[in-house]
Amino acid sequence: MAFERRHIEEPTDAAGYLDRGNRYSRNGVYHKAIEDYTKALEFEPELADAYYNRGCSWYEVDKLDDSITDLTRAIELDPLADHYYGQRAIVYIFSDKPDLAQADEDICQELRIRAQEG
């Protein structure tokens, strides 16, 4: 894959690894993205976005249990991020856990309504 072969400057902090992980993920290089999100978490263990993004990447490589674990941690760190629940609901559907998926969809919808109401 051309993107993977191109040199990308080595990050020096959590934000740098998160950004490079996002670029890998956007280009479908999920294993590299997972590595970078893991590095970001070494710098900043409470970085909810890194757990969320790594959870999304785990989903893309069909590691559903790992995805659920990371998405759950992201939710623990930022329980008002509605898209975290939405993504975990998708993973629950593919994990044959429709009741948990529905519960997350309900929370996601409730958070979106609250946000619109201001």
C-alpha positions in Angstrom: 0.0 0.0 0.0 1.5 3.3 -1.1 0.4 5.2 2.1 2.2 2.7 4.3 5.5 2.9 2.3 5.6 6.7 2.4 7.7 8.0 5.2 5.8 9.7 8.0 7.6 11.7 10.6 7.9 9.9 14.0 5.6 11.5 16.6 6.9 12.7 19.9 3.7 13.0 22.0 0.2 11.6 22.3 -1.3 14.2 19.9 1.2 13.2 17.3 0.6 9.5 17.6 -3.2 10.1 17.6 -2.9 12.2 14.4 -0.8 9.7 12.6 -3.0 6.9 13.8 -6.0 8.7 12.3 -4.2 9.1 9.0 -3.4 5.4 9.0 -7.0 4.5 9.8 -8.4 6.8 7.1 -6.2 5.0 4.6 -7.2 1.5 5.8 -3.9 0.7 7.5 -5.6 -0.4 10.6 -2.7 -2.4 12.2 -0.4 0.6 12.1 -3.3 2.8 13.4 -3.7 0.5 16.4 0.0 0.7 17.1 -0.1 4.5 17.0 -3.2 4.7 19.2 -1.4 2.4 21.7 1.6 4.6 21.7 -0.6 7.7 22.3 -2.1 5.9 25.3 1.4 5.3 26.7 1.9 9.1 26.7 -1.6 9.9 27.9 -3.5 6.9 29.5 -6.7 8.8 29.9 -7.1 9.9 26.2 -10.6 8.9 25.4 -10.2 9.6 21.7 -7.3 7.2 21.4 -9.4 4.4 23.0 -12.3 5.3 20.7 -10.2 5.3 17.6 -8.4 2.2 18.5 -11.7 0.5 19.2 -12.9 1.5 15.7 -9.7 0.1 14.2 -10.1 -3.2 16.2 -13.6 -3.4 14.7 -12.2 -3.0 11.2 -9.8 -5.9 11.7 -12.6 -8.1 13.2 -11.3 -8.1 16.7 -14.7 -7.4 18.2 -13.9 -8.2 21.9 -10.9 -5.8 21.8 -13.1 -3.2 20.1 -15.7 -3.4 22.8 -13.1 -3.2 25.5 -11.6 0.0 24.1 -15.0 1.6 23.3 -16.1 0.8 26.9 -13.0 2.5 28.2 -13.6 5.5 26.0 -17.2 5.8 27.4 -15.9 5.5 31.0 -13.5 8.4 30.3 -16.1 10.5 28.4 -19.6 9.3 29.1 -21.2 12.3 27.2 -19.7 11.4 23.8 -22.7 10.1 22.0 -20.7 8.7 19.0 -18.8 6.4 21.4 -22.1 4.7 22.3 -23.2 4.6 18.6 -20.0 2.8 17.6 -20.2 0.3 20.4 -23.8 -0.4 19.4 -22.5 -1.4 15.9 -19.9 -3.7 17.4 -22.5 -5.2 19.7 -24.7 -6.0 16.7 -21.9 -7.8 14.9 -21.1 -9.6 18.2 -24.7 -10.9 18.3 -25.6 -8.9 21.4 -28.7 -7.0 20.2 -29.9 -6.1 23.7 -26.7 -4.3 24.5 -26.7 -2.7 21.0 -30.2 -1.3 21.6 -29.2 0.0 25.1 -26.3 1.9 23.6 -28.5 3.2 20.7 -31.0 4.5 23.3 -28.2 6.3 25.3 -26.8 7.7 22.1 -30.1 9.1 21.0 -30.8 10.5 24.5 -27.5 12.3 24.5 -28.1 13.7 21.1 -31.5 15.0 22.1 -30.0 16.6 25.2 -27.3 18.3 23.1 -29.9 19.7 20.8 -32.0 21.1 23.7 -28.9 22.8 24.9 
